[in-house]
Amino acid sequence: MSEAVIDTSALIIIVKDSREHAKAVRIMNSLDKWFLPHIVIYELIWFLRSVNVP
């Protein structure tokens, strides 16, 4: 079983048009379990607000 703690930057790469998007999606999809610390969720919300995502 593969597991990982997901950092905010990995989530931002997923939602942002980035050179690393496909690679990040592939790696994250290969994991059986993700761990998202509370701070990562807050940072993702702050990022989305900063780029005007409702």
CHARMM-style PDB file with segment names, atoms N, HN, CA, C and O in Angstrom:
ATOM      1  N   MET     1       0.848  -1.174   0.000  1.00  0.00      PROA
ATOM      2  CA  MET     1       0.000   0.000   0.000  1.00  0.00      PROA
ATOM      3  C   MET     1       0.894   1.238   0.000  1.00  0.00      PROA
ATOM      4  O   MET     1       1.785   1.369   0.839  1.00  0.00      PROA
ATOM      5  N   SER     2       0.650   2.138  -0.941  1.00  0.00      PROA
ATOM      6  HN  SER     2      -0.074   2.031  -1.623  1.00  0.00      PROA
ATOM      7  CA  SER     2       1.450   3.367  -0.995  1.00  0.00      PROA
ATOM      8  C   SER     2       0.638   4.532  -0.437  1.00  0.00      PROA
ATOM      9  O   SER     2      -0.525   4.733  -0.788  1.00  0.00      PROA
ATOM     10  N   GLU     3       1.276   5.280   0.430  1.00  0.00      PROA
ATOM     11  HN  GLU     3       2.220   5.117   0.716  1.00  0.00      PROA
ATOM     12  CA  GLU     3       0.648   6.410   1.105  1.00  0.00      PROA
ATOM     13  C   GLU     3       1.586   7.592   1.066  1.00  0.00      PROA
ATOM     14  O   GLU     3       2.800   7.430   0.945  1.00  0.00      PROA
ATOM     15  N   ALA     4       1.014   8.801   1.171  1.00  0.00      PROA
ATOM     16  HN  ALA     4       0.028   8.933   1.270  1.00  0.00      PROA
ATOM     17  CA  ALA     4       1.847  10.001   1.218  1.00  0.00      PROA
ATOM     18  C   ALA     4       1.104  11.137   1.888  1.00  0.00      PROA
ATOM     19  O   ALA     4      -0.121  11.234   1.815  1.00  0.00      PROA
ATOM     20  N   VAL     5       1.872  11.993   2.542  1.00  0.00      PROA
ATOM     21  HN  VAL     5       2.867  11.914   2.601  1.00  0.00      PROA
ATOM     22  CA  VAL     5       1.344  13.261   3.030  1.00  0.00      PROA
ATOM     23  C   VAL     5       1.455  14.220   1.858  1.00  0.00      PROA
ATOM     24  O   VAL     5       2.536  14.420   1.302  1.00  0.00      PROA
ATOM     25  N   ILE     6       0.335  14.807   1.491  1.00  0.00      PROA
ATOM     26  HN  ILE     6      -0.542  14.645   1.942  1.00  0.00      PROA
ATOM     27  CA  ILE     6       0.285  15.684   0.322  1.00  0.00      PROA
ATOM     28  C   ILE     6       0.519  17.125   0.765  1.00  0.00      PROA
ATOM     29  O   ILE     6      -0.141  17.623   1.677  1.00  0.00      PROA
ATOM     30  N   ASP     7       1.458  17.778   0.112  1.00  0.00      PROA
ATOM     31  HN  ASP     7       1.994  17.373  -0.629  1.00  0.00      PROA
ATOM     32  CA  ASP     7       1.794  19.169   0.395  1.00  0.00      PROA
ATOM     33  C   ASP     7       0.919  20.084  -0.461  1.00  0.00      PROA
ATOM     34  O   ASP     7       0.403  19.678  -1.502  1.00  0.00      PROA
ATOM     35  N   THR     8       0.767  21.309  -0.008  1.00  0.00      PROA
ATOM     36  HN  THR     8       1.186  21.639   0.838  1.00  0.00      PROA
ATOM     37  CA  THR     8      -0.030  22.291  -0.741  1.00  0.00      PROA
ATOM     38  C   THR     8       0.466  22.475  -2.169  1.00  0.00      PROA
ATOM     39  O   THR     8      -0.339  22.588  -3.094  1.00  0.00      PROA
ATOM     40  N   SER     9       1.761  22.506  -2.354  1.00  0.00      PROA
ATOM     41  HN  SER     9       2.415  22.414  -1.603  1.00  0.00      PROA
ATOM     42  CA  SER     9       2.304  22.731  -3.693  1.00  0.00      PROA
ATOM     43  C   SER     9       1.883  21.625  -4.662  1.00  0.00      PROA
ATOM     44  O   SER     9       1.661  21.896  -5.843  1.00  0.00      PROA
ATOM     45  N   ALA    10       1.770  20.399  -4.190  1.00  0.00      PROA
ATOM     46  HN  ALA    10       1.950  20.178  -3.231  1.00  0.00      PROA
ATOM     47  CA  ALA    10       1.320  19.302  -5.056  1.00  0.00      PROA
ATOM     48  C   ALA    10      -0.122  19.523  -5.488  1.00  0.00      PROA
ATOM     49  O   ALA    10      -0.470  19.265  -6.640  1.00  0.00      PROA
ATOM     50  N   LEU    11      -0.960  19.995  -4.582  1.00  0.00      PROA
ATOM     51  HN  LEU    11      -0.677  20.205  -3.646  1.00  0.00      PROA
ATOM     52  CA  LEU    11      -2.358  20.262  -4.943  1.00  0.00      PROA
ATOM     53  C   LEU    11      -2.472  21.437  -5.901  1.00  0.00      PROA
ATOM     54  O   LEU    11      -3.303  21.423  -6.808  1.00  0.00      PROA
ATOM     55  N   ILE    12      -1.647  22.448  -5.705  1.00  0.00      PROA
ATOM     56  HN  ILE    12      -0.971  22.460  -4.967  1.00  0.00      PROA
ATOM     57  CA  ILE    12      -1.676  23.612  -6.596  1.00  0.00      PROA
ATOM     58  C   ILE    12      -1.262  23.215  -8.006  1.00  0.00      PROA
ATOM     59  O   ILE    12      -1.833  23.700  -8.983  1.00  0.00      PROA
ATOM     60  N   ILE    13      -0.276  22.337  -8.117  1.00  0.00      PROA
ATOM     61  HN  ILE    13       0.188  21.942  -7.323  1.00  0.00      PROA
ATOM     62  CA  ILE    13       0.139  21.855  -9.444  1.00  0.00      PROA
ATOM     63  C   ILE    13      -1.019  21.151 -10.133  1.00  0.00      PROA
ATOM     64  O   ILE    13      -1.167  21.248 -11.351  1.00  0.00      PROA
ATOM     65  N   ILE    14      -1.843  20.441  -9.363  1.00  0.00      PROA
ATOM     66  HN  ILE    14      -1.722  20.362  -8.373  1.00  0.00      PROA
ATOM     67  CA  ILE    14      -2.985  19.721  -9.939  1.00  0.00      PROA
ATOM     68  C   ILE    14      -4.011  20.703 -10.509  1.00  0.00      PROA
ATOM     69  O   ILE    14      -4.541  20.473 -11.596  1.00  0.00      PROA
ATOM     70  N   VAL    15      -4.297  21.791  -9.795  1.00  0.00      PROA
ATOM     71  HN  VAL    15      -3.866  21.978  -8.912  1.00  0.00      PROA
ATOM     72  CA  VAL    15      -5.341  22.719 -10.244  1.00  0.00      PROA
ATOM     73  C   VAL    15      -4.815  23.817 -11.162  1.00  0.00      PROA
ATOM     74  O   VAL    15      -5.596  24.466 -11.858  1.00  0.00      PROA
ATOM     75  N   LYS    16      -3.517  24.029 -11.173  1.00  0.00      PROA
ATOM     76  HN  LYS    16      -2.882  23.502 -10.607  1.00  0.00      PROA
ATOM     77  CA  LYS    16      -2.923  25.100 -11.961  1.00  0.00      PROA
ATOM     78  C   LYS    16      -2.350  24.528 -13.255  1.00  0.00      PROA
ATOM     79  O   LYS    16      -1.882  23.390 -13.289  1.00  0.00      PROA
ATOM     80  N   ASP    17      -2.392  25.322 -14.303  1.00  0.00      PROA
ATOM     81  HN  ASP    17      -2.772  26.246 -14.275  1.00  0.00      PROA
ATOM     82  CA  ASP    17      -1.791  24.899 -15.565  1.00  0.00      PROA
ATOM     83  C   ASP    17      -0.280  24.954 -15.405  1.00  0.00      PROA
ATOM     84  O   ASP    17       0.320  26.029 -15.405  1.00  0.00      PROA
ATOM     85  N   SER    18       0.319  23.795 -15.271  1.00  0.00      PROA
ATOM     86  HN  SER    18      -0.168  22.922 -15.271  1.00  0.00      PROA
ATOM     87  CA  SER    18       1.738  23.717 -14.964  1.00  0.00      PROA
ATOM     88  C   SER    18       2.402  22.653 -15.827  1.00  0.00      PROA
ATOM     89  O   SER    18       1.754  21.707 -16.276  1.00  0.00      PROA
ATOM     90  N   ARG    19       3.710  22.818 -16.054  1.00  0.00      PROA
ATOM     91  HN  ARG    19       4.236  23.586 -15.690  1.00  0.00      PROA
ATOM     92  CA  ARG    19       4.467  21.812 -16.800  1.00  0.00      PROA
ATOM     93  C   ARG    19       4.418  20.463 -16.093  1.00  0.00      PROA
ATOM     94  O   ARG    19       4.469  19.415 -16.736  1.00  0.00      PROA
ATOM     95  N   GLU    20       4.320  20.496 -14.787  1.00  0.00      PROA
ATOM     96  HN  GLU    20       4.279  21.348 -14.264  1.00  0.00      PROA
ATOM     97  CA  GLU    20       4.367  19.282 -13.973  1.00  0.00      PROA
ATOM     98  C   GLU    20       2.990  18.679 -13.707  1.00  0.00      PROA
ATOM     99  O   GLU    20       2.884  17.688 -12.984  1.00  0.00      PROA
ATOM    100  N   HSD    21       1.941  19.257 -14.276  1.00  0.00      PROA
ATOM    101  HN  HSD    21       2.027  20.061 -14.863  1.00  0.00      PROA
ATOM    102  CA  HSD    21       0.568  18.809 -14.002  1.00  0.00      PROA
ATOM    103  C   HSD    21       0.386  17.312 -14.249  1.00  0.00      PROA
ATOM    104  O   HSD    21      -0.061  16.597 -13.353  1.00  0.00      PROA
ATOM    105  N   ALA    22       0.722  16.829 -15.435  1.00  0.00      PROA
ATOM    106  HN  ALA    22       1.085  17.410 -16.163  1.00  0.00      PROA
ATOM    107  CA  ALA    22       0.497  15.418 -15.785  1.00  0.00      PROA
ATOM    108  C   ALA    22       1.277  14.483 -14.859  1.00  0.00      PROA
ATOM    109  O   ALA    22       0.765  13.444 -14.442  1.00  0.00      PROA
ATOM    110  N   LYS    23       2.506  14.855 -14.545  1.00  0.00      PROA
ATOM    111  HN  LYS    23       2.922  15.699 -14.885  1.00  0.00      PROA
ATOM    112  CA  LYS    23       3.338  14.034 -13.661  1.00  0.00      PROA
ATOM    113  C   LYS    23       2.724  13.976 -12.259  1.00  0.00      PROA
ATOM    114  O   LYS    23       2.664  12.909 -11.648  1.00  0.00      PROA
ATOM    115  N   ALA    24       2.270  15.125 -11.754  1.00  0.00      PROA
ATOM    116  HN  ALA    24       2.319  15.991 -12.250  1.00  0.00      PROA
ATOM    117  CA  ALA    24       1.671  15.175 -10.418  1.00  0.00      PROA
ATOM    118  C   ALA    24       0.394  14.349 -10.365  1.00  0.00      PROA
ATOM    119  O   ALA    24       0.164  13.621  -9.398  1.00  0.00      PROA
ATOM    120  N   VAL    25      -0.436  14.455 -11.392  1.00  0.00      PROA
ATOM    121  HN  VAL    25      -0.250  15.045 -12.178  1.00  0.00      PROA
ATOM    122  CA  VAL    25      -1.674  13.672 -11.439  1.00  0.00      PROA
ATOM    123  C   VAL    25      -1.343  12.182 -11.440  1.00  0.00      PROA
ATOM    124  O   VAL    25      -1.966  11.410 -10.710  1.00  0.00      PROA
ATOM    125  N   ARG    26      -0.388  11.779 -12.235  1.00  0.00      PROA
ATOM    126  HN  ARG    26       0.117  12.405 -12.828  1.00  0.00      PROA
ATOM    127  CA  ARG    26      -0.002  10.367 -12.326  1.00  0.00      PROA
ATOM    128  C   ARG    26       0.496   9.847 -10.969  1.00  0.00      PROA
ATOM    129  O   ARG    26       0.103   8.766 -10.533  1.00  0.00      PROA
ATOM    130  N   ILE    27       1.346  10.610 -10.320  1.00  0.00      PROA
ATOM    131  HN  ILE    27       1.665  11.489 -10.674  1.00  0.00      PROA
ATOM    132  CA  ILE    27       1.878  10.181  -9.023  1.00  0.00      PROA
ATOM    133  C   ILE    27       0.773  10.107  -7.980  1.00  0.00      PROA
ATOM    134  O   ILE    27       0.676   9.125  -7.244  1.00  0.00      PROA
ATOM    135  N   MET    28      -0.056  11.137  -7.914  1.00  0.00      PROA
ATOM    136  HN  MET    28       0.023  11.935  -8.512  1.00  0.00      PROA
ATOM    137  CA  MET    28      -1.109  11.147  -6.903  1.00  0.00      PROA
ATOM    138  C   MET    28      -2.151  10.052  -7.155  1.00  0.00      PROA
ATOM    139  O   MET    28      -2.680   9.469  -6.210  1.00  0.00      PROA
ATOM    140  N   ASN    29      -2.439   9.777  -8.414  1.00  0.00      PROA
ATOM    141  HN  ASN    29      -2.008  10.250  -9.182  1.00  0.00      PROA
ATOM    142  CA  ASN    29      -3.377   8.694  -8.724  1.00  0.00      PROA
ATOM    143  C   ASN    29      -2.804   7.323  -8.398  1.00  0.00      PROA
ATOM    144  O   ASN    29      -3.556   6.372  -8.187  1.00  0.00      PROA
ATOM    145  N   SER    30      -1.488   7.212  -8.354  1.00  0.00      PROA
ATOM    146  HN  SER    30      -0.876   7.984  -8.525  1.00  0.00      PROA
ATOM    147  CA  SER    30      -0.871   5.927  -8.053  1.00  0.00      PROA
ATOM    148  C   SER    30      -0.900   5.603  -6.550  1.00  0.00      PROA
ATOM    149  O   SER    30      -0.661   4.462  -6.157  1.00  0.00      PROA
ATOM    150  N   LEU    31      -1.187   6.585  -5.732  1.00  0.00      PROA
ATOM    151  HN  LEU    31      -1.381   7.513  -6.052  1.00  0.00      PROA
ATOM    152  CA  LEU    31      -1.212   6.384  -4.285  1.00  0.00      PROA
ATOM    153  C   LEU    31      -2.524   5.733  -3.848  1.00  0.00      PROA
ATOM    154  O   LEU    31      -3.585   6.012  -4.407  1.00  0.00      PROA
ATOM    155  N   ASP    32      -2.435   4.872  -2.853  1.00  0.00      PROA
ATOM    156  HN  ASP    32      -1.573   4.646  -2.399  1.00  0.00      PROA
ATOM    157  CA  ASP    32      -3.626   4.251  -2.290  1.00  0.00      PROA
ATOM    158  C   ASP    32      -4.299   5.153  -1.263  1.00  0.00      PROA
ATOM    159  O   ASP    32      -5.516   5.106  -1.085  1.00  0.00      PROA
ATOM    160  N   LYS    33      -3.501   5.970  -0.592  1.00  0.00      PROA
ATOM    161  HN  LYS    33      -2.512   6.008  -0.737  1.00  0.00      PROA
ATOM    162  CA  LYS    33      -4.052   6.818   0.466  1.00  0.00      PROA
ATOM    163  C   LYS    33      -3.302   8.137   0.516  1.00  0.00      PROA
ATOM    164  O   LYS    33      -2.075   8.173   0.436  1.00  0.00      PROA
ATOM    165  N   TRP    34      -4.066   9.230   0.650  1.00  0.00      PROA
ATOM    166  HN  TRP    34      -5.063   9.200   0.715  1.00  0.00      PROA
ATOM    167  CA  TRP    34      -3.485  10.565   0.813  1.00  0.00      PROA
ATOM    168  C   TRP    34      -3.755  11.015   2.241  1.00  0.00      PROA
ATOM    169  O   TRP    34      -4.808  10.725   2.809  1.00  0.00      PROA
ATOM    170  N   PHE    35      -2.802  11.720   2.805  1.00  0.00      PROA
ATOM    171  HN  PHE    35      -1.947  11.956   2.343  1.00  0.00      PROA
ATOM    172  CA  PHE    35      -2.999  12.386   4.084  1.00  0.00      PROA
ATOM    173  C   PHE    35      -2.893  13.884   3.825  1.00  0.00      PROA
ATOM    174  O   PHE    35      -1.883  14.362   3.308  1.00  0.00      PROA
ATOM    175  N   LEU    36      -3.937  14.618   4.186  1.00  0.00      PROA
ATOM    176  HN  LEU    36      -4.757  14.230   4.606  1.00  0.00      PROA
ATOM    177  CA  LEU    36      -3.965  16.063   3.991  1.00  0.00      PROA
ATOM    178  C   LEU    36      -4.027  16.751   5.360  1.00  0.00      PROA
ATOM    179  O   LEU    36      -5.083  16.777   5.991  1.00  0.00      PROA
ATOM    180  N   PRO    37      -2.921  17.298   5.811  1.00  0.00      PROA
ATOM    181  CA  PRO    37      -2.964  18.049   7.071  1.00  0.00      PROA
ATOM    182  C   PRO    37      -3.902  19.254   6.942  1.00  0.00      PROA
ATOM    183  O   PRO    37      -4.111  19.785   5.852  1.00  0.00      PROA
ATOM    184  N   HSD    38      -4.449  19.662   8.063  1.00  0.00      PROA
ATOM    185  HN  HSD    38      -4.279  19.231   8.949  1.00  0.00      PROA
ATOM    186  CA  HSD    38      -5.376  20.799   8.055  1.00  0.00      PROA
ATOM    187  C   HSD    38      -4.767  22.031   7.405  1.00  0.00      PROA
ATOM    188  O   HSD    38      -5.439  22.727   6.643  1.00  0.00      PROA
ATOM    189  N   ILE    39      -3.516  22.304   7.696  1.00  0.00      PROA
ATOM    190  HN  ILE    39      -2.970  21.738   8.314  1.00  0.00      PROA
ATOM    191  CA  ILE    39      -2.880  23.503   7.143  1.00  0.00      PROA
ATOM    192  C   ILE    39      -2.846  23.461   5.624  1.00  0.00      PROA
ATOM    193  O   ILE    39      -2.937  24.506   4.981  1.00  0.00      PROA
ATOM    194  N   VAL    40      -2.718  22.288   5.043  1.00  0.00      PROA
ATOM    195  HN  VAL    40      -2.644  21.439   5.566  1.00  0.00      PROA
ATOM    196  CA  VAL    40      -2.705  22.160   3.585  1.00  0.00      PROA
ATOM    197  C   VAL    40      -4.057  22.567   3.011  1.00  0.00      PROA
ATOM    198  O   VAL    40      -4.117  23.240   1.981  1.00  0.00      PROA
ATOM    199  N   ILE    41      -5.120  22.171   3.658  1.00  0.00      PROA
ATOM    200  HN  ILE    41      -5.071  21.625   4.494  1.00  0.00      PROA
ATOM    201  CA  ILE    41      -6.461  22.550   3.196  1.00  0.00      PROA
ATOM    202  C   ILE    41      -6.631  24.067   3.272  1.00  0.00      PROA
ATOM    203  O   ILE    41      -7.137  24.682   2.333  1.00  0.00      PROA
ATOM    204  N   TYR    42      -6.210  24.672   4.386  1.00  0.00      PROA
ATOM    205  HN  TYR    42      -5.799  24.172   5.148  1.00  0.00      PROA
ATOM    206  CA  TYR    42      -6.296  26.128   4.526  1.00  0.00      PROA
ATOM    207  C   TYR    42      -5.449  26.841   3.468  1.00  0.00      PROA
ATOM    208  O   TYR    42      -5.902  27.808   2.856  1.00  0.00      PROA
ATOM    209  N   GLU    43      -4.231  26.365   3.259  1.00  0.00      PROA
ATOM    210  HN  GLU    43      -3.863  25.580   3.756  1.00  0.00      PROA
ATOM    211  CA  GLU    43      -3.366  27.005   2.267  1.00  0.00      PROA
ATOM    212  C   GLU    43      -3.957  26.887   0.862  1.00  0.00      PROA
ATOM    213  O   GLU    43      -3.852  27.822   0.069  1.00  0.00      PROA
ATOM    214  N   LEU    44      -4.574  25.754   0.551  1.00  0.00      PROA
ATOM    215  HN  LEU    44      -4.660  24.994   1.196  1.00  0.00      PROA
ATOM    216  CA  LEU    44      -5.209  25.595  -0.759  1.00  0.00      PROA
ATOM    217  C   LEU    44      -6.363  26.579  -0.916  1.00  0.00      PROA
ATOM    218  O   LEU    44      -6.525  27.173  -1.983  1.00  0.00      PROA
ATOM    219  N   ILE    45      -7.155  26.756   0.113  1.00  0.00      PROA
ATOM    220  HN  ILE    45      -7.024  26.274   0.979  1.00  0.00      PROA
ATOM    221  CA  ILE    45      -8.254  27.735   0.072  1.00  0.00      PROA
ATOM    222  C   ILE    45      -7.693  29.133  -0.129  1.00  0.00      PROA
ATOM    223  O   ILE    45      -8.212  29.890  -0.950  1.00  0.00      PROA
ATOM    224  N   TRP    46      -6.639  29.491   0.606  1.00  0.00      PROA
ATOM    225  HN  TRP    46      -6.218  28.876   1.273  1.00  0.00      PROA
ATOM    226  CA  TRP    46      -6.021  30.816   0.448  1.00  0.00      PROA
ATOM    227  C   TRP    46      -5.517  31.009  -0.977  1.00  0.00      PROA
ATOM    228  O   TRP    46      -5.684  32.081  -1.560  1.00  0.00      PROA
ATOM    229  N   PHE    47      -4.897  29.968  -1.540  1.00  0.00      PROA
ATOM    230  HN  PHE    47      -4.760  29.098  -1.067  1.00  0.00      PROA
ATOM    231  CA  PHE    47      -4.413  30.056  -2.915  1.00  0.00      PROA
ATOM    232  C   PHE    47      -5.572  30.256  -3.886  1.00  0.00      PROA
ATOM    233  O   PHE    47      -5.520  31.135  -4.747  1.00  0.00      PROA
ATOM    234  N   LEU    48      -6.607  29.450  -3.751  1.00  0.00      PROA
ATOM    235  HN  LEU    48      -6.650  28.736  -3.052  1.00  0.00      PROA
ATOM    236  CA  LEU    48      -7.753  29.553  -4.669  1.00  0.00      PROA
ATOM    237  C   LEU    48      -8.408  30.931  -4.601  1.00  0.00      PROA
ATOM    238  O   LEU    48      -8.809  31.484  -5.625  1.00  0.00      PROA
ATOM    239  N   ARG    49      -8.512  31.475  -3.404  1.00  0.00      PROA
ATOM    240  HN  ARG    49      -8.186  31.026  -2.573  1.00  0.00      PROA
ATOM    241  CA  ARG    49      -9.048  32.831  -3.258  1.00  0.00      PROA
ATOM    242  C   ARG    49      -8.151  33.867  -3.916  1.00  0.00      PROA
ATOM    243  O   ARG    49      -8.634  34.834  -4.506  1.00  0.00      PROA
ATOM    244  N   SER    50      -6.850  33.663  -3.814  1.00  0.00      PROA
ATOM    245  HN  SER    50      -6.457  32.878  -3.335  1.00  0.00      PROA
ATOM    246  CA  SER    50      -5.907  34.638  -4.394  1.00  0.00      PROA
ATOM    247  C   SER    50      -5.961  34.670  -5.910  1.00  0.00      PROA
ATOM    248  O   SER    50      -5.599  35.674  -6.525  1.00  0.00      PROA
ATOM    249  N   VAL    51      -6.410  33.581  -6.517  1.00  0.00      PROA
ATOM    250  HN  VAL    51      -6.703  32.766  -6.018  1.00  0.00      PROA
ATOM    251  CA  VAL    51      -6.535  33.542  -7.978  1.00  0.00      PROA
ATOM    252  C   VAL    51      -8.001  33.649  -8.397  1.00  0.00      PROA
ATOM    253  O   VAL    51      -8.370  33.294  -9.517  1.00  0.00      PROA
ATOM    254  N   ASN    52      -8.833  34.148  -7.470  1.00  0.00      PROA
ATOM    255  HN  ASN    52      -8.533  34.437  -6.560  1.00  0.00      PROA
ATOM    256  CA  ASN    52     -10.240  34.455  -7.730  1.00  0.00      PROA
ATOM    257  C   ASN    52     -11.093  33.255  -8.120  1.00  0.00      PROA
ATOM    258  O   ASN    52     -11.981  33.369  -8.965  1.00  0.00      PROA
ATOM    259  N   VAL    53     -10.829  32.115  -7.511  1.00  0.00      PROA
ATOM    260  HN  VAL    53     -10.109  32.022  -6.824  1.00  0.00      PROA
ATOM    261  CA  VAL    53     -11.702  30.953  -7.687  1.00  0.00      PROA
ATOM    262  C   VAL    53     -12.734  31.008  -6.571  1.00  0.00      PROA
ATOM    263  O   VAL    53     -12.380  31.013  -5.392  1.00  0.00      PROA
ATOM    264  N   PRO    54     -14.032  31.050  -6.947  1.00  0.00      PROA
ATOM    265  CA  PRO    54     -15.068  31.152  -5.896  1.00  0.00      PROA
ATOM    266  C   PRO    54     -15.165  29.899  -5.032  1.00  0.00      PROA
ATOM    267  OT1 PRO    54     -15.986  29.843  -4.117  1.00  0.00      PROA
TER     268      PRO     54
END
